[in-house]
Amino acid sequence: MGTENNVKSLLDCHIIPALLQGLLSPDLKFIEACLRCLRTIFTSPVTPEELLYTDATVIPHLMALLSRSRYTQEYICQIFSHCCKGPDHQTILFNHGAVQNIAHLLTSPSYKVRMQALKCFSVLAFENPQVSMTLVNVLVDGELLPQIFVKMLQRDKPIEMQLTSAKCKERLLEERVEGAETLAYLIEPDVELQRIASITDHLIAMLADYFKYPSSVSAITDIKRLDHDLKHAHELRQAAFKLYASLGANDEDIRKKIIETENMMDRIVTGLSESSVKVRLAAVRCLHSLSRSVQQLRTSFQDHAVWKPLMKVLQNAPDEILVVASSMLCNLLLEFSPSKEPILESGAVELLCGLTQSENPALRVNGIWALMNMAFQAEQKIKADILRSLSTEQLFRLLSDSDLNVLMKTLGLLRNLLSTRPHIDKIMSTHGKQIMQAVTLILEGEHSIEVKEQGHSHVKLQLAAMFCISNLIWNEEEGSQERQDKLRDMGIVDILHKLSQSPDSNLCDKAKTALQQYLA
């Protein structure tokens, strides 16, 4: 190796164009000598990297020379790794096939060739999503490049190789995580984008590979390395769950494809008990997205007893997880879900009633919503359990809640509780006066200042209350006359007359129908 002054002198004599010209020689030994000299010059700090890119024919010619000998491979890769200093250089090398031409060199019998190829990839992939995402899918002798990088990390490999392969692997993993999370964000609100993404580049099947890292934790003996690999494993799983959740948000066929992916339901269920809060949250979101499918609720969710780990999550989790998990529970409690009965038997009533007392409005909504679904066409015993666990006091606190959604779902619960004659009689015998007072207040529109300040129209709220009133006063039901009289004493007839003049046609019709029960 000459001194920097020697290199400067050679540069001043225009040595680089002369050496590049020498690469056109038919003599392989002469080509290797020129490359060895070029390597020495380009690895010197005084040589501008741009000199390699001045002539557009140089890079493709160097790519062609890679196949000539192990020396041309070693020297050219070393030149590339020293002269690739930014996105422009990365793009030039990438566009001239650097990834495809250099990938197979990672399995060369020559350690020096493998090492220089590895260094080349570490600079090509640096902060470059395009290169990184390409490397992820490159096969060499039937193995993906990330798997080759992992092998080069093994403790029996030289330290230099371990460190360089770690750089490559790190960049690939980071890009995979960022790529999946970005795509999840972009397609979340758009059904058509979800459909396009689901059929592009085998995305659904490819995402399953995110769960296979690291390939073997038991083989890792270094604690720092273990922590590092587990951190990346958590990030990959979280990203995969997020993207699956976005993909399956609306389309039944996409949900089916996700669930039919090898071991996917087992992986999602396992994700519910991960040590990482972020992975647990992403797994719950993924399940919530898939639980919008009636077919899957009846089949896969039942086959894998998803309700069991979900109930464990609901026992003790941060609010951000509880909100999504309780929202998913609402789906599992729909009348056609086979999970409904075992959930009831596992103490769900008490758990959900507890959620209705949360300071978090989203948890109150989900708690009462799940109870509403639970009460739909339910047996009298279940309805009695709900009323007993919820308590009349809490029910009326919810009916004066500042959150309109809580009010709506509470009225929905009341409507489902008052759905058949025996149930109406039983509930009204113990809670009749309070229920009629609450529903009457809502029909009068006497809501708290906080609700009025939200600026919502209360027509939906009044409609929900009208359903409850109709159930109570319907003439064909036994005991309706007594309930009509009590409601008349509370001023319900005057309220119904006012509502029959409502500009909302639906509310107007419901009020007129209810008035007819008094005239019949």
Secondary structure by P-SEA (a helix, b strand, c coil): cccaaaaaaaaaaaaaaaaaaacccccaaaaaaaaaaaaaaaacccccccccccccaaaaaaaaaccccaaaaaaaaaaaaaacccaaaaaaaaaaccccccccccccccaaaaaaaaaaaaaaacccaaaaaaaaacccccccaaaaaaaaacccccaaaaaaaaaaaaaaaaaaaaaaaaaaaaacccaaaaaaaaacccccccccccccccccccccccaaaaaaaaaaaaaaaaaaaaaaaaaacccaaaaaaaaaccaaaaaaaaaaacccaaaaaaaaaaaaaaaccccccccccccccaaaaaaaaaacccaaaaaaaaaaaaaaacccccaaaaaaaaaaaaaaaaaaacccaaaaaaaaaaaaaaaccccaaaaaaaaaaacaaaaaaaaacccaaaaaaaaaaaaaaaccaaaaaaaaaccaaaaaaaaaaaaacccccccccccccaaaaaaaaaaaaaaaccccccaaaaaaaaaaaaaaaaaaaaaaacccaaaaaaaaaaaaaaac
